[in-house]
Amino acid sequence: MTRLAIVLLFDAVIVLFALLAAAAAGVVARINGATCPAAVMRAAAAFAAAITFIAALTAALAPLLL
């Protein structure tokens, strides 16, 4: 398996974890009494934070892996 494929698979798994984190943040916000639009905004913020983190991490590690 090439290094590029490993990086792409790593990113795909992280996107799945980001979606899971966003869903969890939305559910927790809803349980805490937030309205549906507020819960969606919190979920979107959690997803954006996770994707931003993984983009920075991939950019930092890509030269080492490629």
MARVEX-748709 format. One record per residue: residue in one letter; x, y, z of N, C-alpha, C in turn. Coordinates in Angstrom, 3 decimals. Example, Ala and Ser with C-alpha at 12.3 -4.5 7.8 and 13.67 -1.06 7.14 Angstrom:
2
(pt 'a',(13.190,-5.690,7.800),(12.300,-4.500,7.800),(13.200,-3.300,7.800))
(pt 's',(12.850,-2.250,7.080),(13.670,-1.060,7.140),(12.900,0.030,7.870))
This chain:
66
(pt 'm',(0.846,-1.176,0.000),(0.000,0.000,0.000),(0.890,1.238,0.000))
(pt 't',(0.588,2.166,-0.849),(1.425,3.357,-0.932),(1.155,4.290,0.240))
(pt 'r',(2.085,5.178,0.444),(1.941,6.128,1.549),(0.782,7.085,1.310))
(pt 'l',(0.560,7.444,0.067),(-0.562,8.325,-0.248),(-1.888,7.666,0.118))
(pt 'a',(-2.017,6.389,-0.168),(-3.241,5.673,0.187),(-3.432,5.635,1.696))
(pt 'i',(-2.352,5.500,2.433),(-2.447,5.483,3.891),(-2.932,6.836,4.405))
(pt 'v',(-2.406,7.909,3.841),(-2.836,9.249,4.252),(-4.309,9.461,3.921))
(pt 'l',(-4.741,9.026,2.749),(-6.147,9.192,2.367),(-7.072,8.345,3.230))
(pt 'l',(-6.673,7.133,3.555),(-7.483,6.302,4.453),(-7.548,6.903,5.849))
(pt 'f',(-6.435,7.435,6.306),(-6.401,8.106,7.607),(-7.384,9.269,7.620))
(pt 'd',(-7.375,10.066,6.558),(-8.298,11.198,6.484),(-9.754,10.746,6.439))
(pt 'a',(-10.023,9.664,5.730),(-11.400,9.157,5.664),(-11.887,8.711,7.034))
(pt 'v',(-11.040,8.053,7.777),(-11.422,7.610,9.126),(-11.638,8.817,10.028))
(pt 'i',(-10.817,9.824,9.902),(-10.963,11.012,10.734),(-12.244,11.763,10.399))
(pt 'v',(-12.622,11.791,9.138),(-13.893,12.428,8.770),(-15.055,11.689,9.432))
(pt 'l',(-14.978,10.373,9.480),(-16.030,9.607,10.157),(-16.078,9.944,11.642))
(pt 'f',(-14.902,10.053,12.274),(-14.877,10.436,13.683),(-15.376,11.859,13.886))
(pt 'a',(-15.114,12.755,12.937),(-15.614,14.124,13.022),(-17.142,14.146,12.948))
(pt 'l',(-17.691,13.314,12.071),(-19.157,13.212,12.000),(-19.735,12.666,13.305))
(pt 'l',(-19.062,11.695,13.884),(-19.509,11.144,15.167),(-19.445,12.200,16.262))
(pt 'a',(-18.372,12.985,16.289),(-18.243,14.046,17.287),(-19.319,15.107,17.098))
(pt 'a',(-19.626,15.430,15.857),(-20.670,16.419,15.586),(-22.032,15.915,16.038))
(pt 'a',(-22.313,14.646,15.763),(-23.593,14.080,16.193),(-23.685,14.068,17.709))
(pt 'a',(-22.606,13.705,18.367),(-22.610,13.680,19.832),(-22.794,15.086,20.399))
(pt 'a',(-22.130,16.070,19.800),(-22.285,17.449,20.279),(-23.721,17.933,20.096))
(pt 'g',(-24.341,17.578,18.975),(-25.734,17.963,18.762),(-26.680,17.307,19.748))
(pt 'v',(-26.458,16.047,20.029),(-27.318,15.330,20.982),(-27.157,15.899,22.388))
(pt 'v',(-25.916,16.142,22.786),(-25.682,16.700,24.126),(-26.285,18.090,24.240))
(pt 'a',(-26.168,18.890,23.202),(-26.772,20.225,23.226),(-28.281,20.130,23.342))
(pt 'r',(-28.858,19.184,22.630),(-30.320,19.023,22.678),(-30.771,18.529,24.051))
(pt 'i',(-29.997,17.623,24.638),(-30.340,17.122,25.982),(-30.258,18.242,27.008))
(pt 'n',(-29.322,19.177,26.807),(-29.169,20.297,27.733),(-30.213,21.385,27.531))
(pt 'g',(-31.136,21.173,26.613),(-32.246,22.106,26.449),(-32.074,23.124,25.344))
(pt 'a',(-31.080,22.964,24.509),(-30.906,23.902,23.392),(-31.993,23.654,22.353))
(pt 't',(-32.327,24.704,21.635),(-33.294,24.544,20.553),(-32.633,23.766,19.417))
(pt 'c',(-33.445,23.301,18.488),(-32.892,22.527,17.364),(-31.887,23.334,16.540))
(pt 'p',(-32.180,24.585,16.189),(-31.171,25.348,15.438),(-29.869,25.546,16.223))
(pt 'a',(-29.972,25.765,17.528),(-28.765,25.935,18.341),(-27.975,24.633,18.421))
(pt 'a',(-28.673,23.512,18.521),(-27.990,22.219,18.563),(-27.279,21.931,17.246))
(pt 'v',(-27.917,22.296,16.136),(-27.281,22.105,14.825),(-26.046,22.993,14.708))
(pt 'm',(-26.125,24.209,15.211),(-24.960,25.101,15.165),(-23.809,24.551,16.004))
(pt 'r',(-24.115,23.983,17.153),(-23.062,23.384,17.980),(-22.463,22.164,17.305))
(pt 'a',(-23.298,21.386,16.664),(-22.790,20.217,15.936),(-21.909,20.664,14.777))
(pt 'a',(-22.325,21.693,14.074),(-21.524,22.201,12.954),(-20.191,22.755,13.437))
(pt 'a',(-20.200,23.421,14.580),(-18.954,23.947,15.131),(-18.011,22.816,15.528))
(pt 'a',(-18.549,21.748,16.105),(-17.717,20.603,16.475),(-17.139,19.927,15.234))
(pt 'f',(-17.947,19.807,14.190),(-17.465,19.198,12.952),(-16.380,20.053,12.312))
(pt 'a',(-16.604,21.352,12.272),(-15.617,22.259,11.678),(-14.306,22.233,12.458))
(pt 'a',(-14.392,22.165,13.771),(-13.175,22.112,14.582),(-12.408,20.823,14.327))
(pt 'a',(-13.106,19.719,14.233),(-12.439,18.441,13.984),(-11.809,18.404,12.601))
(pt 'i',(-12.498,18.926,11.599),(-11.953,18.941,10.241),(-10.755,19.893,10.147))
(pt 't',(-10.826,21.032,10.822),(-9.701,21.964,10.826),(-8.482,21.337,11.478))
(pt 'f',(-8.703,20.641,12.584),(-7.601,19.967,13.266),(-6.973,18.910,12.371))
(pt 'i',(-7.777,18.131,11.720),(-7.226,17.055,10.894),(-6.545,17.616,9.658))
(pt 'a',(-7.024,18.725,9.129),(-6.351,19.348,7.988),(-4.962,19.833,8.389))
(pt 'a',(-4.853,20.427,9.562),(-3.552,20.891,10.041),(-2.621,19.716,10.316))
(pt 'l',(-3.163,18.669,10.912),(-2.355,17.491,11.207),(-1.889,16.803,9.923))
(pt 't',(-2.750,16.695,8.949),(-2.374,16.080,7.670),(-1.331,16.932,6.952))
(pt 'a',(-1.496,18.229,6.990),(-0.512,19.109,6.358),(0.849,18.990,7.027))
(pt 'a',(0.840,18.791,8.326),(2.113,18.658,9.043),(2.757,17.304,8.791))
(pt 'l',(1.954,16.256,8.653),(2.502,14.902,8.507),(2.713,14.478,7.057))
(pt 'a',(2.071,15.137,6.125),(2.179,14.712,4.714),(3.609,14.719,4.186))
(pt 'p',(4.425,15.716,4.490),(5.804,15.653,3.985),(6.587,14.463,4.544))
(pt 'l',(6.245,14.040,5.721),(6.942,12.904,6.315),(6.491,11.586,5.697))
(pt 'l',(5.238,11.534,5.239),(4.688,10.295,4.727),(4.820,10.157,3.216))
(pt 'l',(4.899,11.254,2.502),(4.936,11.186,1.043),(6.334,11.180,0.498))
